[in-house]
Amino acid sequence: MHRKLVLVAYDVCDPRRLAAAREAVSGWAHGGQRSVFECLALPTERGPLSAEMRAPLLLREDRLALFAVREGGAQALGLGRIAADAPIVWVG
């Protein structure tokens, strides 16, 4: 089973919670810009991803959205590349 693309978007009102949200998504993100990130997750990892992202937020003030992208549903425009589940190479 391979990981599938999940878009994580958030709008956080408080600077401390914003920093905590960025920290939470950083372990999952393979790319992104400002408050929208491309994350790769197995279907069984979507729950933990959602829980980890919700933890630092106050959902009565902040917004969080996770979108599962359909196979073949993402298309890169211009110079962008679709995130891929690639092997890790350690140098050093």
DSSP file with accessible surface (Angstrom, degrees, kcal/mol):
  #  RESIDUE AA STRUCTURE BP1 BP2  ACC     N-H-->O    O-->H-N    N-H-->O    O-->H-N    TCO  KAPPA ALPHA  PHI   PSI    X-CA   Y-CA   Z-CA
    1    1 A M              0   0  184      0, 0.0     2,-0.3     0, 0.0    41,-0.1   0.000 360.0 360.0 360.0 133.0    0.0    0.0    0.0
    2    2 A H        -     0   0  103      1,-0.1     2,-0.1    39,-0.1    39,-0.1  -0.746 360.0 -97.7-108.8 159.3    1.4    3.4   -0.9
    3    3 A R        -     0   0   83     -2,-0.3     2,-0.3    39,-0.1    39,-0.2  -0.398  35.8-145.4 -72.0 149.8    0.8    6.8    0.6
    4    4 A K  E     -A   41   0A  69     37,-2.3    37,-2.2    -2,-0.1     2,-0.2  -0.834  24.7 -94.3-118.6 154.8   -1.7    9.1   -0.9
    5    5 A L  E     -A   40   0A  21     -2,-0.3    64,-2.3    64,-0.2     2,-0.4  -0.470  39.3-178.9 -71.7 129.2   -1.6   12.9   -1.2
    6    6 A V  E     -AB  39  68A   4     33,-3.2    33,-2.9    -2,-0.2     2,-0.5  -0.999  17.9-144.7-126.9 125.6   -3.5   14.8    1.5
    7    7 A L  E     -AB  38  67A  53     60,-3.0    60,-2.7    -2,-0.4     2,-0.5  -0.816  13.5-163.0 -90.6 129.3   -3.7   18.6    1.4
    8    8 A V  E     +AB  37  66A   0     29,-2.6    29,-2.8    -2,-0.5     2,-0.4  -0.964  11.8 176.6-114.6 121.7   -3.6   20.2    4.9
    9    9 A A  E     +AB  36  65A  24     56,-3.0    56,-2.8    -2,-0.5     2,-0.3  -0.980   1.2 174.4-126.6 139.1   -4.7   23.8    5.1
   10   10 A Y  E     - B   0  64A  10     25,-2.0     2,-0.4    -2,-0.4    54,-0.2  -0.986  23.0-162.3-144.4 153.9   -5.1   25.9    8.2
   11   11 A D  E     - B   0  63A 108     52,-2.2    52,-2.6    -2,-0.3     2,-0.4  -0.944  21.8-174.4-134.3 108.3   -5.8   29.5    9.3
   12   12 A V        -     0   0   15     -2,-0.4    50,-0.1    50,-0.2     6,-0.1  -0.922  18.5-161.1-115.7 132.4   -4.7   30.1   12.9
   13   13 A C  S    S+     0   0   85     -2,-0.4    -1,-0.1     4,-0.0    49,-0.0   0.799  73.0  65.7 -80.3 -33.9   -5.4   33.4   14.8
   14   14 A D  S  > S-     0   0   58      1,-0.1     4,-2.7     2,-0.0     5,-0.2  -0.795  73.4-139.8 -99.2 132.4   -2.8   33.1   17.5
   15   15 A P  H  > S+     0   0   98      0, 0.0     4,-2.2     0, 0.0     5,-0.2   0.862 103.6  50.2 -58.2 -36.3    1.0   33.3   16.7
   16   16 A R  H  > S+     0   0  212      2,-0.2     4,-2.0     1,-0.2     5,-0.1   0.917 113.1  44.7 -69.3 -42.9    1.9   30.6   19.3
   17   17 A R  H  > S+     0   0   36      2,-0.2     4,-2.6     1,-0.2    -1,-0.2   0.870 111.0  55.7 -68.2 -33.2   -0.8   28.2   17.9
   18   18 A L  H  X S+     0   0   65     -4,-2.7     4,-2.4     2,-0.2    -2,-0.2   0.939 108.6  46.8 -62.4 -44.9    0.3   29.0   14.4
   19   19 A A  H  X S+     0   0   62     -4,-2.2     4,-2.2     1,-0.2    -1,-0.2   0.902 112.5  50.4 -63.6 -39.7    3.9   28.0   15.3
   20   20 A A  H  X S+     0   0   38     -4,-2.0     4,-2.3     2,-0.2    -2,-0.2   0.888 109.7  50.6 -67.1 -37.1    2.6   24.8   16.9
   21   21 A A  H  X S+     0   0    0     -4,-2.6     4,-2.3     2,-0.2     5,-0.2   0.922 110.1  49.5 -66.1 -42.3    0.5   24.0   13.8
   22   22 A R  H  X S+     0   0  120     -4,-2.4     4,-1.6     1,-0.2    -2,-0.2   0.914 111.2  50.1 -62.9 -39.4    3.5   24.5   11.6
   23   23 A E  H  X S+     0   0  140     -4,-2.2     4,-0.7     1,-0.2    -2,-0.2   0.916 110.2  50.6 -64.2 -41.6    5.5   22.2   13.9
   24   24 A A  H >< S+     0   0   11     -4,-2.3     3,-0.5     1,-0.2     4,-0.2   0.908 114.0  43.0 -64.4 -41.8    2.8   19.5   13.8
   25   25 A V  H >X S+     0   0    0     -4,-2.3     4,-2.2     1,-0.2     3,-1.7   0.769  96.5  77.8 -77.9 -21.7    2.6   19.5    9.9
   26   26 A S  H 3< S+     0   0   69     -4,-1.6    -1,-0.2     1,-0.3    -2,-0.2   0.812  89.4  55.9 -61.3 -30.2    6.4   19.6    9.4
   27   27 A G  T << S+     0   0   69     -4,-0.7    -1,-0.3    -3,-0.5    -2,-0.2   0.692 118.3  33.7 -73.4 -17.1    6.7   15.9   10.2
   28   28 A W  T <4 S+     0   0   38     -3,-1.7    12,-1.0    -4,-0.2    -2,-0.2   0.660  93.9 105.4-106.8 -25.6    4.2   15.0    7.5
   29   29 A A  E  <  +C   39   0A  29     -4,-2.2    10,-0.2    10,-0.2     3,-0.1  -0.333  33.0 174.8 -73.2 141.1    4.8   17.7    4.8
   30   30 A H  E    S-     0   0A 102      8,-3.4     2,-0.3     1,-0.5     9,-0.2   0.318  76.8 -16.9-115.2  -3.1    6.6   17.0    1.5
   31   31 A G  E    S+C   38   0A  27      7,-0.8     7,-3.3    52,-0.1    -1,-0.5  -0.897  71.9 138.8 173.6 164.0    5.9   20.4    0.1
   32   32 A G  E     -C   37   0A  52      5,-0.3     2,-0.3    -2,-0.3     5,-0.3  -0.950  35.6-118.2 163.1 179.1    3.8   23.4    0.7
   33   33 A Q  E >   -C   36   0A 149      3,-2.8     3,-2.0    -2,-0.3     2,-0.4  -0.955  68.6 -44.1-152.0 124.7    3.4   27.1    0.8
   34   34 A R  T 3  S-     0   0  202     -2,-0.3     0, 0.0     1,-0.3     0, 0.0  -0.310 128.3  -8.1  54.8-102.8    2.4   29.3    3.8
   35   35 A S  T 3  S+     0   0   39     -2,-0.4   -25,-2.0    -3,-0.0     2,-0.4   0.133 120.4  78.6-114.7  20.5   -0.6   27.5    5.3
   36   36 A V  E <   -AC   9  33A  72     -3,-2.0    -3,-2.8   -27,-0.2     2,-0.4  -0.992  58.7-178.1-129.0 126.1   -1.2   24.8    2.8
   37   37 A F  E     -AC   8  32A  19    -29,-2.8   -29,-2.6    -2,-0.4     2,-0.6  -0.936  27.4-131.7-128.5 145.7    0.9   21.7    2.7
   38   38 A E  E     -AC   7  31A  55     -7,-3.3    -8,-3.4    -2,-0.4    -7,-0.8  -0.860  34.3-179.3 -91.0 119.2    1.2   18.5    0.6
   39   39 A C  E     -AC   6  29A   0    -33,-2.9   -33,-3.2    -2,-0.6     2,-0.5  -0.934  21.4-143.1-121.4 146.3    1.4   15.5    3.0
   40   40 A L  E     +A    5   0A   8    -12,-1.0     2,-0.3    -2,-0.4   -35,-0.2  -0.940  31.7 162.1-108.6 126.9    1.7   11.8    2.1
   41   41 A A  E     -A    4   0A   0    -37,-2.2   -37,-2.3    -2,-0.5     5,-0.1  -0.999  37.8-123.7-146.8 141.5   -0.3    9.5    4.3
   42   42 A L    >>  -     0   0   34     -2,-0.3     3,-1.8   -39,-0.2     4,-0.8  -0.442  42.2-105.9 -69.4 156.7   -1.5    5.9    4.3
   43   43 A P  G >4 S+     0   0   59      0, 0.0     3,-0.9     0, 0.0     4,-0.4   0.888 124.9  53.3 -54.0 -35.7   -5.3    5.6    4.9
   44   44 A T  G 34 S+     0   0  112      1,-0.2     3,-0.1     2,-0.1    -3,-0.0   0.652 105.4  55.2 -74.1 -13.9   -4.5    4.3    8.4
   45   45 A E  G <> S+     0   0   40     -3,-1.8     4,-2.3     1,-0.1    -1,-0.2   0.539  84.2  83.4 -93.8  -8.5   -2.3    7.4    9.0
   46   46 A R  H <X S+     0   0   88     -3,-0.9     4,-2.6    -4,-0.8     5,-0.2   0.889  89.0  52.4 -64.9 -37.7   -5.0   10.0    8.2
   47   47 A G  H  > S+     0   0   47     -4,-0.4     4,-2.8     2,-0.2     5,-0.2   0.959 111.6  44.4 -62.6 -51.5   -6.5    9.8   11.7
   48   48 A P  H  > S+     0   0   69      0, 0.0     4,-2.7     0, 0.0     5,-0.2   0.891 113.2  52.4 -61.0 -37.3   -3.2   10.4   13.5
   49   49 A L  H  X S+     0   0    0     -4,-2.3     4,-2.1     2,-0.2    -2,-0.2   0.955 111.8  46.0 -61.3 -47.1   -2.4   13.2   11.0
   50   50 A S  H  X S+     0   0   28     -4,-2.6     4,-2.3     1,-0.2    -1,-0.2   0.928 114.0  47.9 -61.8 -44.7   -5.8   14.8   11.8
   51   51 A A  H  X S+     0   0   44     -4,-2.8     4,-1.8     1,-0.2    -1,-0.2   0.908 111.0  50.7 -63.7 -42.2   -5.3   14.4   15.5
   52   52 A E  H  < S+     0   0   84     -4,-2.7    -1,-0.2    -5,-0.2    -2,-0.2   0.874 113.0  46.2 -65.1 -35.7   -1.8   15.8   15.5
   53   53 A M  H  < S+     0   0    0     -4,-2.1     4,-0.3    -5,-0.2    -1,-0.2   0.855 113.2  48.7 -75.1 -34.5   -3.0   18.9   13.5
   54   54 A R  H >< S+     0   0  115     -4,-2.3     3,-1.4    -5,-0.2    -2,-0.2   0.803  93.2  79.9 -73.3 -29.4   -6.0   19.5   15.8
   55   55 A A  T 3< S+     0   0   81     -4,-1.8    -1,-0.2     1,-0.3    -2,-0.1   0.875  96.9  37.6 -52.2 -48.7   -4.1   19.2   19.0
   56   56 A P  T 3  S+     0   0   34      0, 0.0    -1,-0.3     0, 0.0     2,-0.2   0.586 104.4  89.9 -83.3  -3.2   -2.5   22.8   19.1
   57   57 A L    <   -     0   0   14     -3,-1.4     2,-0.7    -4,-0.3   -45,-0.0  -0.550  66.6-142.6 -97.3 154.6   -5.6   24.5   17.7
   58   58 A L    >>  -     0   0   58     -2,-0.2     4,-3.3     1,-0.1     3,-2.3  -0.931  19.3-161.6-105.9 101.3   -8.7   26.1   19.2
   59   59 A L  T 34 S+     0   0   90     -2,-0.7    -1,-0.1     1,-0.3     5,-0.1   0.640  84.8  65.2 -69.5 -10.1  -11.3   25.1   16.6
   60   60 A R  T 34 S+     0   0  194      1,-0.1    -1,-0.3     3,-0.1     3,-0.1   0.692 121.9  20.4 -79.0 -16.4  -13.8   27.7   17.8
   61   61 A E  T <4 S+     0   0   87     -3,-2.3    -2,-0.2   -47,-0.0     2,-0.2   0.669 121.6  57.0-116.3 -34.8  -11.3   30.3   16.6
   62   62 A D     <  -     0   0    1     -4,-3.3     2,-0.4   -50,-0.1   -50,-0.2  -0.572  69.5-136.0-101.0 163.9   -8.9   28.5   14.1
   63   63 A R  E     +B   11   0A 147    -52,-2.6   -52,-2.2    -2,-0.2     2,-0.4  -0.954  18.5 179.7-122.1 143.2   -9.7   26.7   10.9
   64   64 A L  E     +B   10   0A  42     -2,-0.4     2,-0.4   -54,-0.2   -54,-0.2  -0.997   0.5 178.8-142.1 134.0   -8.3   23.3    9.7
   65   65 A A  E     -B    9   0A  34    -56,-2.8   -56,-3.0    -2,-0.4     2,-0.4  -0.999   8.3-168.8-137.4 135.6   -9.1   21.4    6.5
   66   66 A L  E     -B    8   0A  56     -2,-0.4     2,-0.5   -58,-0.2   -58,-0.2  -0.995   8.8-168.4-122.4 127.7   -7.7   18.1    5.3
   67   67 A F  E     -B    7   0A 116    -60,-2.7   -60,-3.0    -2,-0.4     2,-0.6  -0.973  14.0-146.8-121.0 121.8   -8.4   17.1    1.7
   68   68 A A  E     -B    6   0A  60     -2,-0.5     2,-0.4   -62,-0.2   -62,-0.2  -0.771  22.0-140.9 -84.5 123.2   -7.7   13.6    0.3
   69   69 A V        -     0   0   34    -64,-2.3   -64,-0.2    -2,-0.6     5,-0.1  -0.731  16.7-120.1 -89.6 130.5   -6.7   14.0   -3.4
   70   70 A R    >   -     0   0  208     -2,-0.4     3,-2.7     1,-0.1     4,-0.4  -0.299  39.8 -85.6 -65.8 151.7   -8.0   11.3   -5.7
   71   71 A E  T 3  S+     0   0  128      1,-0.3    -1,-0.1     2,-0.2   -67,-0.0  -0.360 119.1   7.3 -55.1 130.6   -5.6    9.2   -7.7
   72   72 A G  T 3  S+     0   0   81     -3,-0.1    -1,-0.3     1,-0.1    -2,-0.1   0.531 103.0 110.1  71.9   5.3   -4.7   11.1  -10.9
   73   73 A G    <   +     0   0   48     -3,-2.7     2,-0.4    -4,-0.0    -2,-0.2   0.596  57.8  77.6 -89.9 -10.7   -6.7   14.1   -9.5
   74   74 A A        -     0   0   37     -4,-0.4     2,-0.4    -5,-0.1     8,-0.1  -0.812  57.3-176.6-101.8 140.1   -3.6   16.3   -8.9
   75   75 A Q        -     0   0  159     -2,-0.4     2,-0.3     6,-0.1     6,-0.1  -0.995  20.1-135.5-137.4 128.3   -1.9   18.1  -11.7
   76   76 A A        -     0   0   41     -2,-0.4     2,-0.4     4,-0.1     6,-0.1  -0.662  19.2-157.0 -82.8 135.8    1.2   20.2  -11.4
   77   77 A L    >   -     0   0  137     -2,-0.3     3,-1.6     4,-0.1     2,-0.2  -0.890  58.0 -15.7-110.4 145.8    1.1   23.5  -13.3
   78   78 A G  T 3  S-     0   0   81     -2,-0.4    -2,-0.1     1,-0.2     0, 0.0  -0.450 131.0 -18.5  66.7-127.4    4.2   25.4  -14.4
   79   79 A L  T 3  S+     0   0  177     -2,-0.2    -1,-0.2     2,-0.1    -3,-0.0   0.416 103.6 119.7 -95.3   0.3    7.4   24.2  -12.7
   80   80 A G    <   -     0   0   45     -3,-1.6     2,-0.4    -5,-0.0    -4,-0.1  -0.198  48.7-150.3 -66.6 157.2    5.7   22.4   -9.8
   81   81 A R        -     0   0  220     -6,-0.1     2,-0.2    -5,-0.0    -4,-0.1  -0.991  19.9-114.9-127.8 141.4    6.0   18.7   -9.1
   82   82 A I        -     0   0   77     -2,-0.4    -6,-0.0     1,-0.1     2,-0.0  -0.531  41.7-105.9 -71.4 135.6    3.5   16.4   -7.5
   83   83 A A        -     0   0   20     -2,-0.2     2,-0.3   -44,-0.0    -1,-0.1  -0.335  41.5-165.9 -62.3 141.7    4.8   15.0   -4.2
   84   84 A A        -     0   0   69    -54,-0.1     2,-1.3    -3,-0.1   -44,-0.1  -0.968  29.8-114.8-132.8 148.1    5.8   11.4   -4.4
   85   85 A D        +     0   0   78     -2,-0.3    -2,-0.0   -82,-0.2   -82,-0.0  -0.689  53.8 168.9 -81.0  93.0    6.6    8.8   -1.8
   86   86 A A        -     0   0   64     -2,-1.3    -3,-0.0     1,-0.1    -2,-0.0  -0.727  38.9 -93.1-108.8 158.4   10.3    8.3   -2.6
   87   87 A P        -     0   0  120      0, 0.0     2,-0.4     0, 0.0    -1,-0.1  -0.306  42.7-114.2 -66.0 155.7   13.1    6.5   -0.7
   88   88 A I        -     0   0  132      2,-0.0     2,-0.5     0, 0.0     0, 0.0  -0.740  23.9-158.8 -94.2 136.8   15.2    8.5    1.7
   89   89 A V        -     0   0  119     -2,-0.4     2,-0.5     2,-0.0     0, 0.0  -0.974   5.1-155.5-116.7 122.4   18.9    9.1    1.0
   90   90 A W        -     0   0  229     -2,-0.5     2,-0.5     2,-0.0    -2,-0.0  -0.861   9.3-171.4 -98.6 130.5   21.1   10.0    3.9
   91   91 A V              0   0  135     -2,-0.5    -2,-0.0     0, 0.0     0, 0.0  -0.982 360.0 360.0-120.6 129.8   24.3   11.9    3.1
   92   92 A G              0   0  125     -2,-0.5    -2,-0.0     0, 0.0     0, 0.0  -0.326 360.0 360.0 116.3 360.0   26.9   12.5    5.8
